[in-house]
Amino acid sequence: MSELPMTVRVDGLPDRVTIYEVGPRDGLQNEKTVVPVEVKAEFVRRLVAAGLPVVEATSFVHPRWVPQLADAAELMTALGEEGRHLPVLVPNERGLDRALELGLEHVAIFGSATETFATKNLNRTFDEQFAMFEPTVARAREAGMDVRAYVSMCFGDPWEGAVPVDQVVTAGTRLLDLGAGQLSLGDTIGVATAGHVRALVAAFGDAGVGTDRLAMHFHDTYGQALANTFSALQAGITTFDASAGGLGGCPYAKSATGNLATEDLVWMLDGLGIEHGVDLGAVVATSTWMAGHLGRPSPSAVVRALAG
């Protein structure tokens, strides 16, 4: 079997996309096995060496909430100068303080499209979350940092069910209005389908938010992540979050399984002739190596096919 798919272009799709690698942060945050900081640092370095243009390294969240990432400052120090250019998640101003102390250049905040998840994850109401984020974003921007905003539960919420499209647009535009440069729309429990994706992108367009400011963050809970990615490509989206080996989920949403695997995304993009700059073999090798540290095989179909 060939280790690359045949390339067949499809009219109307972007020529190039950016893969935003979230494995070291979103992928590992949910793992029960505590990964040593030196292994995390090697994981990040390998992903950067594989050509991934953006690798989100960690989160400055309180260790009580995500024990796996309690070593965030140690990790970023170990990564040295290279680490300064990698994004980190900051849940609030205290997290931002730690990122500023280390001289980091890119941060992300994590909001919710629903009231229930905002309450459970952020200990804030839907409206209160924006007041919490406002000083964090303002200070980050004043310091010359680039700010990304995640919105979770964009397609469905395990407590509230289907989430109205206009509610997601309201949450997203409020985060952009605070000063975020890019908005990542998260299918936190993996319930999105292709038509829903198109409708949400179109609704943001109607609200004046172009596809150049949007990214998609799909989970493969129901096996829809690649179908949803193709739909988003058709809608003009050019940034996609993915996790090496399909690691990750959400520690606050029990029904959320793994992220879209970076390897599965790369395989599809290669088949479509869409440029991305990532070495598929290097990412497969990295995911196989990390699966060894975690003591279980990678959930990625492409990793299983190529590494098996």
C-alpha positions in Angstrom: 0.0 0.0 0.0 1.2 3.5 -0.8 1.9 5.7 2.2 0.3 8.7 0.4 -3.1 9.0 -1.1 -3.5 9.8 -4.8 -4.1 13.6 -5.2 -7.4 14.7 -6.8 -8.2 18.3 -6.6 -11.7 19.5 -5.9 -12.8 22.9 -7.3 -13.6 25.6 -4.8 -11.4 24.5 -1.9 -8.6 26.6 -0.4 -5.1 26.0 -1.9 -3.5 26.0 1.6 -4.6 25.6 5.2 -3.0 26.1 8.6 -3.0 23.1 11.0 -3.1 24.4 14.6 -1.7 21.5 16.7 -3.3 21.2 20.1 -2.0 17.8 21.2 0.4 18.9 23.9 -2.3 21.0 25.6 -5.8 19.8 24.7 -4.6 16.3 23.9 -2.7 15.6 27.1 -4.9 17.6 29.6 -7.4 14.7 29.8 -4.8 11.9 30.2 -4.8 10.0 33.5 -1.2 9.0 33.0 1.0 11.9 34.2 3.5 12.6 31.4 7.0 13.8 32.7 7.9 17.4 31.7 10.9 16.2 29.6 8.6 13.9 27.6 6.2 16.8 27.0 9.1 19.0 25.8 10.2 16.3 23.4 6.7 15.9 22.2 6.5 19.7 21.4 9.9 19.7 19.7 9.0 16.7 17.5 5.7 18.3 16.4 7.5 21.6 15.5 10.2 19.6 13.6 7.4 17.8 11.7 6.5 21.1 10.1 3.4 22.0 12.2 3.3 25.8 12.0 1.5 26.3 15.3 1.9 24.0 18.3 -0.1 25.0 21.4 2.2 23.9 24.2 0.3 24.0 27.5 -2.2 25.9 29.7 -1.6 28.1 32.8 -4.7 26.7 34.5 -4.8 26.0 38.2 -3.2 22.6 38.9 -6.3 21.5 40.9 -8.4 21.6 37.7 -6.0 20.1 35.3 -3.2 18.3 37.2 -1.5 17.1 34.0 -0.6 20.7 33.1 0.7 21.7 36.6 4.2 21.9 35.1 3.3 24.6 32.5 6.0 27.1 33.6 8.6 24.4 33.9 7.8 23.1 30.4 7.9 26.6 28.8 11.3 27.3 30.5 12.6 23.9 29.2 11.6 24.9 25.7 13.6 28.0 25.9 13.6 30.6 23.1 11.5 28.3 20.9 8.9 28.2 23.6 8.4 31.9 23.5 6.8 31.6 20.0 4.3 28.9 21.0 0.8 29.7 22.1 -0.5 28.8 25.6 -3.9 28.9 27.1 -4.5 31.4 29.9 -7.9 31.1 31.7 -7.6 34.4 33.5 -5.3 37.3 34.5 -3.3 35.1 36.8 -2.6 32.8 33.9 -1.6 35.8 31.8 0.7 37.0 34.5 2.6 33.7 34.3 2.8 33.9 30.5 4.1 37.5 30.7 6.8 36.6 33.2 8.1 34.0 30.7 8.1 36.5 27.8 5.6 34.5 25.8 4.1 36.0 22.6 0.8 34.1 22.0 -2.0 33.3 24.4 -5.5 31.9 24.1 -8.6 32.2 26.2 -11.4 29.7 26.4 -15.1 30.8 26.5 -18.4 29.0 26.2 -21.4 29.3 23.9 -23.7 28.1 26.7 -24.8 29.2 30.1 -24.4 25.7 31.7 -20.8 25.1 30.5 -19.7 28.6 31.4 -21.0 27.9 34.9 -19.4 24.5 35.2 -16.1 25.3 33.5 -15.5 29.0 34.2 -17.6 29.5 37.4 -19.2 32.4 35.6 -22.6 33.0 33.9 -22.7 33.4 30.1 -22.5 37.2 30.3 -20.0 37.3 33.2 -17.4 35.3 31.2 -16.8 38.3 28.9 -16.2 40.7 31.8 -13.7 38.1 33.2 -11.9 37.9 29.8 -11.9 41.7 29.1 -8.9 42.7 31.2 -7.0 39.6 30.2 -7.3 40.3 26.5 -6.7 44.0 27.0 -3.5 43.5 29.0 -2.2 40.8 26.5 -2.8 43.1 23.6 -1.1 46.0 25.4 1.9 43.7 25.9 2.0 43.0 22.2 0.7 39.5 22.5 -1.4 37.8 19.9 -4.7 36.5 21.4 -6.8 33.6 20.2 -10.3 32.8 21.6 -11.8 29.4 21.8 -15.6 29.0 22.0 -16.7 25.6 23.3 -20.1 23.9 22.9 -20.7 25.5 19.5 -22.8 22.7 18.1 -24.3 20.9 21.1 -24.1 20.9 24.9 -24.5 17.7 27.0 -26.7 19.6 29.5 -28.6 22.0 27.2 -28.8 20.0 24.0 -28.7 21.7 20.6 -27.2 25.2 20.8 -28.9 27.9 18.6 -26.6 29.2 15.9 -27.3 32.8 16.8 -26.2 32.1 20.4 -22.9 30.9 19.1 -22.4 33.9 16.9 -23.2 36.2 19.9 -20.6 34.5 22.0 -18.0 34.5 19.3 -18.4 38.1 18.2 -18.2 39.3 21.8 -14.9 37.6 22.2 -13.6 39.1 18.9 -14.9 42.5 20.0 -12.7 42.2 23.1 -9.7 42.0 20.9 -9.1 38.4 20.0 -7.5 38.0 16.5 -8.9 34.5 15.8 -11.9 32.6 16.9 -11.8 28.8 17.1 -15.3 27.2 17.0 -15.3 24.0 19.1 -17.5 21.0 18.6 -16.7 19.9 22.2 -18.9 16.8 22.3 -18.5 15.9 18.6 -22.2 16.3 17.6 -21.7 18.6 14.6 -22.7 17.5 11.1 -21.7 18.9 7.7 -24.8 21.1 7.1 -24.6 22.5 10.6 -21.0 23.5 10.0 -21.9 25.4 6.8 -24.8 27.1 8.6 -22.6 28.3 11.4 -19.9 29.7 9.1 -22.6 31.5 7.0 -24.1 33.0 10.2 -20.8 34.4 11.2 -20.4 35.8 7.7 -23.8 37.5 8.0 -22.6 39.0 11.3 -19.5 40.5 9.5 -17.0 37.9 10.6 -15.1 36.5 7.6 -13.6 33.0 7.3 -10.1 34.5 7.7 -10.9 35.1 11.4 -12.4 31.6 12.1 -10.9 28.3 12.9 -12.6 24.9 13.4 -12.0 22.6 16.3 -13.7 19.2 15.6 -14.0 16.1 17.8 -14.6 12.7 16.3 -17.1 11.3 18.9 -19.6 10.3 16.2 -17.1 9.8 13.4 -18.0 13.1 11.7 -14.8 15.1 12.1 -13.4 14.7 8.6 -16.9 15.2 7.0 -17.2 18.4 9.0 -13.7 19.4 8.0 -14.6 19.0 4.3 -17.7 21.0 4.8 -15.7 23.8 6.4 -13.2 23.7 3.6 -16.0 24.2 1.1 -17.2 27.2 3.2 -13.7 28.7 3.0 -12.2 27.9 6.4 -8.4 27.7 6.3 -7.4 27.0 9.9 -8.1 23.7 11.6 -7.3 22.5 15.1 -6.0 19.0 15.3 -4.3 16.7 17.8 -1.4 14.4 17.0 -2.7 10.8 17.3 -6.2 12.0 18.0 -5.4 12.6 21.7 -7.7 14.5 23.9 -11.2 15.4 24.8 -12.6 17.7 27.5 -12.2 16.9 31.2 -15.4 18.8 31.9 -17.6 17.0 29.3 -17.8 13.3 29.9 -19.2 12.5 26.5 -16.3 14.2 24.6 -13.9 11.8 23.0 -10.8 12.6 21.0 -10.0 15.5 18.9 -9.6 15.2 15.1 -6.3 13.4 14.6 -3.6 15.5 12.9 -2.7 12.5 10.8 -6.2 11.9 9.6 -6.5 15.6 8.6 -3.2 15.5 6.8 -4.1 12.4 4.8 -7.3 14.0 3.6 -5.6 17.3 2.7 -2.9 15.4 0.8 -5.6 13.6 -1.2 -7.2 16.9 -2.0 -3.9 18.5 -3.0 -4.2 21.2 -0.3 -0.8 22.5 1.0 -0.1 22.3 4.7 3.6 21.9 5.2 3.4 19.0 7.5 5.5 15.8 7.2 2.9 13.0 7.7 5.5 10.3 8.5 7.1 12.4 11.2 3.8 13.1 12.9 2.9 9.4 12.7 6.2 8.5 14.3 5.7 11.1 17.0 2.2 9.9 17.8 3.4 6.3 18.0 6.2 7.3 20.3 3.7 9.2 22.6 1.3 6.3 22.6 4.1 4.2 24.0 4.5 6.7 26.9 0.7 6.6 27.5 0.6 2.9 27.4 -2.1 2.5 24.8 -2.4 2.6 21.0 -3.3 5.8 19.1 -7.0 6.3 18.2 -6.0 7.8 14.9 -7.0 5.6 11.9 -4.1 6.8 9.8 -1.6 6.1 12.6 -3.0 2.6 12.9 -2.8 2.1 9.2 0.7 3.4 8.7 2.4 2.4 11.9 0.8 -1.1 12.0 
